[in-house]
């Protein structure tokens, strides 16, 4: 059943004869059900032309006591002249009262610039799908996004003013919201075709995105007059190549007065010579996240690449020993590494290890069985004796928040080998065992001042346990608030940490070895071996 009614005929004929395609005519007539848009374009055009084959006088609206035909024709010509005063007049009124186009070859729609003509037919969809299949991504659903030239909004505004004026003569109104949005109509047509061709559903929440960017160089200057009338709507932005973004254009169109618009832009809009061009067809997959816990057994391995003044100091890092394998298996473009705190290059991480998470950007492979993840973990562990990984698993972005919560609220335990300048006996260190919840103030350590802001941070040493070694050495086991600088708590950092082991014992103390015994963050969940 054809979706237009008798009351739509006048608007439909007006738009068709001024160079508007059938699907855009449906949009302006408020056709909001999908089926008519999905018909092949040639079939649509034929059906529309049949629908509009009427008696020649039907163009003139029936009104009470209509004026003579000659006067009515003159009014129609005047209204079109008023709307077209600053653009080439593309339509005229014939002697029999019908609107005809001076350009009888109506190829490219003057509103959508061919988007709803050539680019929603099956041939174009197949070309896009061929590129998707050649991209090498794994996906079980997809989200399809399109970017249209901003001048389409200007052309739609002009067509709306034309239709609005004609409908006003029938005492009818047409609001901007009554027009079916171009993107909506495009999705109605293309989504089923994409789903059929690729064999997967279209899902707005899918992590796999196929995007198509359209451009139309021929009409790129359509928006420029808006900048002179509404300059505050077009402000340069660092990440934008042009100030004429869709949002900026829409803001200006909402602000500009109708009479100012009609003075600057042809209404109806001129018919273009060519359809839009496809600038790019891109496929991208949202990031996936892998988490686990790592042990670090080397005292000569930084957590992240150690580069100073562009020069690499050590050949590897914890981050690289883990992520290199993940990048290869997930076929990702890049990664971002994060962890619950960090240890110095000369500090080991023992016990259950330190929680970490790696964001894999634009991965091409995303589906793994639990057995495959176990094998990946084993591959990482077999590749180096400097680190070991456990509890490797796929997690969500939201779950990573559990790891970050532990950076301040949770506790960590350490083991430190301490040297003193004065000879000590076992009894000289036993008093430390009795100190509980010692509050200390730590000014940003000198060794990290180049990368951390200067501040005084209050921290808590929850408990200490000593183990005598010899007259100049003892081992200290500490349980502290996360974020405590242990080395500075031992030697005092020239008085920047108060109190400290040196001041408590009235000696000069220094730390020779430090191990992280546990990071008390219950994440990620432990897995069975």
N, C-alpha and C positions, 0 to 999 in steps of 0.2 A: 504494500500500500504506500503510495507516494505521501511523504510527510507534510507537504505544504497544503494549505487550504485556500479557498477563494480570497480570503482577506489578506493572504500573503502575496497574491499575484502582483499587485502594483509594485511592492518593494522588490520582489524577486526579479521582475522584468527590468526595473530601474538598475539594479545592481548588475544583472547579466549584461545589459547593454552598455554599461560603463566599464566593463572589463573584469568583473568579479567572477570567480569560479563557483560551481554549484555547491561545493562543501562550505565555502565562506557564506554563500547565500543562506544555507541552512543555519549557520551560526547566527546570522543577523535576524533570522526569522524565529530564533529561539528553539530550534529543534534540539531537544536535549536527550533523545534516546539514540542508541549507538547504531542500530542496524542500517539506516540510510547512508551513513558516512562510509560504511564498509563496502558498498557496491563499487565495482570497477569504475574508474573515472569516465570512460567513454559512455558506459551505460547510464551513469548519472546525468551526463550532459544531454543525452538523447531524451531521457525521461523528463528532464526539466524543460527542454524545448517543446516537447509534446504538451506538457502541462500549460505552457504559456501561449500555445496556439489558440488564440481567442479572437473574437470580433475586434475589429480595429478600434472601435470606440470604447472598449472596455478599460483602456488605460485611464480614461478620465473618471474620477471618482463620482459616484452618484451623490448628489446633495439636493436638499429641498430647493425648488425653484432655481435650477442651475442656470448660470449665465450663458450667453451665446457661445458656441463652440470656439469661435475665433478669439473671444476674450480669454477663454480657458486655456487655449494653446499659448497665448501671449504670456499668461501668468506662469505657465510651466517653463517657458523659455526664460523668463526673467529670473525665476528661482534658480535655474541651472546657471545662468550668467552670474548671479550673485555669488554662488558657491564656487565658481571657477574663475573669478576675476583675476587671480594671480598665477594661473597655470594654463597650459594649453588646453583648450576646450576639446574634450574627447567625444562629446555627445551632441546630438542636435535633435530637433523635433521635426518630423516630416509633416507634410500637408495633411496626412490622414490621422495625425494625432499620436503616432507611435514613436517611441524613443529608439533611435538607431545609433550605432557607433560609427564614427568616422573611420575607425580602425576596425574593419570587419573581421580581420584575422585575430580573434581574441585568444591568443596563445597563453600568455602568462598572466596569472591573476594579479590584479593591481593592489590587492590587499595582502595576501599571504606570500606573494612573490614565488609561487610554485610549490610551496611546502605541502599544501594539501592536494597537489596535482601529481607531480612526478615522484615525490619523496615518500609517499605512503603506498605506492604500488608494490606488488610482490617482487618485481625485478630488483628494486632498490633494497628491499628487506633482505633478499638473498645475498646481495653484495656485502651488506653489513655482516650478515651471519657468516659468510666465508672468512671475513677478517677476524671475527670472534673465534671461530674454530681454529684458525691458523695461529692465534695468539698463544696457545699452549696453556691456558688457564684451566684449572679444575673448578667446576661449579655445578651446583644442583638447582640453582635458581638465579635470577638476575634482576637488577633494577635498570631500567632504560631511561636515560636522561638526554634531553636535547637543549641546545642553546641556539636561540633564534636571533637574527640581527635586530638591534633595538629600533631600527626604523619601521619595523612592522607595527609597533605600537602607534607611531605617528600616522601611518596609513590606515590603520583600523579606526583611529580617532576621526580621521577625515571622512571615512565611509560612514561612521556612526552619525556624524553631523548631517550628512546627506540624507540618510534614512530617517533620522529624527525629524528633519524639516518636512519631509514628505508625509510622514505619519502624523505630524502635527496638523496637517490640512484635513485629516480624517478625525481630528480630536482624539488621536491616540498618542501614547507616549512610548518611548524606548529608552530605558536607562542603560548605563554602561554595563551594569550587572546582568541585564537581560540577554546580553550577547554571550554565546558559548565561547569560552576561552580557546584560543588556537591550540595551546598545548593539550587541553582536555580532548579536543576533537582528534588531534594527532595521535594521542595515546589510545583512544577508542579504536582507531583503525589499525595501528601498528602493533599493539601489544599482542593480540591474538595471533598475528602473523609471525612475530618473533617466537612466541611460545611454541607454535606449531613447527616452525623451521628448526629450532634448536632442541625441542623436546623437553623443555624445562619450564616451570611456571615463572611468571613475572611477579616479583615480590618486593614491595617497597622497603622491606627490612633486610633484603639480601646484601651480603658483603661484596658481591661481584657486580660491578657497574659497567655498563656499555654506554658510552656517551658520544653523541654526534654534535658537532659544531657547524652551524651554517653561517654563511656570509653572503652579502650581495653588494659587491663593489659599485655597481651601477647607481645604486640609490643611497650610497653611504652618507651623502650630504643632506639627506632628508631631515635629519635631526638638528642641523647646525643653526637654524634660525631660532631654535628654542634657547640657545645659550645667550643670545642677545637680549631676549625678552625676560628670561628667568636665569640670570647669571649665578645666583646663589645656589641653584640646583646642580651646577656642574663644577665641582671642585676637584682638582687633581689629587690622585692618590698614588702612593709609591708602587703599589702592586697592580695598578690598572694601566693598560696601554693607552686607553682613551677615556676621556671624561664622559663620553656618551654611552654610559651603561644603561641597561634596561631600567634599573631602579631610578636612575637620575632622570631618564626620559619620562617615565611614568609620573614622577614627582612634578616635573614641569608641566605635563599635560593636565594634571589635576589642578594646577595653579593658574594656567593661562586662561584668559577670557576667550569665549568663543569667537567674538568679533576680531580679536587680535590674531587668533589662529587662522581664520578665514582670509585675512589680509596677506598672510605669509605662505600658505600652503594650498595647492590646488585641491578642490573638493568637487567631484570625486578625484582621487589620486590618479596620476598619470599611469598608463600601462607600461610596464618595463619591457625591454627587448629580450632579456634572458632570465632564466630561473635562478634561484639561489645556487651558490657553489658550496660543496661540502669541504670545509676547511680541514677537519680531522675526524677520524673515527678512532676512539681510544677505548681500551679495556683496562680495568684496574680492579684489584681485589683489596678489600679492606684488610688492615693489619690483623695478624693472628699473634697470640701471646703464648710463650712457653715459659714455664717456671720450674724451679727446683731449688736445691741447696748445694752449695759447693764447699769442698774442703780444699785448703791451700797448704801445701806441705813445704814450699820453698821459701827461703828468706831472701830471695833475690828475684822476686816476681811481683810487679805492680798489679793492682786490680784492673786498671785501664791503661792503654798505651802511654808510656812515659816519654813525653816529648817536651823539650825545653829549647826555646828559641829556634824552633823548626828542626832540631836535631833529636833523633831518637836515641834514648839512653840505654834501653834494654830491648832485646829482640822480640819479646812476646809479653803477654798479659793474660790474666784470668779471663777477661772479656773475650779476647781473641781465641783462646784455646777452646772455649765453648761455642762461640757464635760462628766461627768459620765452618763448623760442621752443620750447624742449623741452616746457615745461608745456602749451603750446597744442597741439602736435602729438601728444604722448602722452596728452593729456587726463588728466593726473595731478592729484591733489589738492594736493600740496606737493612740496618737494624738499629735499635736503641736499647742499651743495656742499663738496668737499674738494679739496686740491691738494698737490703736493709742495713745501711751503714757501709763502711769500707775500712779495710785494714791498710796499714802502711806496707811499703814494699818489703820490709824486713820482718814482718809479723806473719806468723802462721795462723790459720783458722782450722781448728780441730773439732772434736765432738761431732755433733750432728750437722755442722756446717752453717753457712750463712745463706739465708733466703735470697734468691735473685729472680729476676724476670727479664725476658728479652722480647721486645716488640719486633716482629718481622714485617717489614714494609713491602707491600705489593707482592705477596707470595703467589707463585704459580701453582704450587702443590699445597693442598690444605687438608687432605683427608688421610688420616693415619690410624691404624689399629693400635691398641695398647701394646701389642707385641712389637710392632715396628718402633714405637717410642722407646721401649726397653732396649731394643737393639741399637738404637741411636745413642742412648745413654752409655751403653757398653762400648760403642765405638769411640766416644769422647774419652772415656776412662782408659781405654787401651792406647790412646794416642800420646799420652804424657804421664810421667810420674810426678809431675808438679801439682796436679789438681786431681780431684775426683768429684763426680756429680752424683747426686742421689735424688729420688722422688721427682724425676723429670716428667712433666705432664703439660698438656694443653690447658690453658685457663682463659677466663674472660678478662676484658679490660677492667671491669668493675672489681674483680677479685684482687687485682694488684693493690687496691687500696688497703687491704688487710696487711700487706707487707709494710706499707708506708706508715701505718699506724704505730708500728713497733719502734720507729726511729726515735721517739721521744718518751713514750709511755712505758715501754718494756724495759727489761733488765738484760745485762750481759755479764758474763763471768770471764775472768782473765787469769792467766798465770804469768808472773813476771819474775825474772831473775835479777836481783838488785845487788849493787855494789855500794859499800860505804867506805869513806876515807878513814874512819876510825875503826879500830878493832872492836868487835862486838861479841857478846856472849848470848846464849839462848835467852837468858832472862831479859836482855835489853830489847827484845822484839816481842815478847809475849803480851805486853800491854795492848798491842795493836789488835789482838784477837778479841778484846773486850769492847772495842769501839763499834758502835752500831749507828747506822743512818747519819754518818758524818756529813754535814753540809759544807760544801766548798764553793769558792768563787773562782771562775777561770776566765781570765782575760784572753782574748783570741791569741793562740800560741804564735810565736814569732815565725815558726816554720810554715804556717799556713796563712799568714797575714796577707800574702800576695793574692790569695783566692777566696778569702773569707772576710766579711766586714768586721771592723773593730767593735767588739762588744764584750761585756762581762756576763758570763752565763753561770747561773746557779746550778750546781749538780749535787747528787747525793751518792756517797759511798755507803752502800747498805751494810756490807760486812767485809771483814778481812780475816785471813787465816795465814799464819806464818809457818815456815819450814826452814829451820836453821841448816846452813850448808857448811860454812867455816867462818873464821873471824872477820872476814870482809865480804861475805856473800850470804844471802838468804833468799828463799823463794817466797813470794807473796801471792796468795790466791785472793782475788777480789770479786765481789758482786756489786755492780754499779748501775746507776741510771744510764740508759742508752744516751750516747752523745758525750760521754765523759772522755776527756783526753788523759789517758793513763800515763803516758810518758811524762807529761807535765805534772801530774799528781805526784810522781816519784821525785823528780829533780827540781820542781818548783818553777822552772822557766824564768829564772832571774826574778823571782818574786811575783810573777804574774798569776800563779795559782796559789791560793791560800785557803787553808793550811795545806801542807804537802808532807810527804814522808820525811824529807830532810828536816823540816821545821819541827815535826812531831818528835823525831828522834834526836834532834839537835846535832845532826851530822850533815856532811855533804853526801848526797845519795845520787846514784845514777842507775839507769836501767840498761841491762846488757841483752836481755832477750824478753820478748813478749809473745804470748800465744793467746788467741781468742779461744776459750774453752766452750762457750755456748752463746748463742744468740736466741734469747727466749721469746721468739715470735712463732706462734703455732700456725705457721703457713709456709709453703703450701702443705696440703694434707699429706701425711706420710703414706707411702705406698708399700704394699707387700712385695718383697723381693721375688 
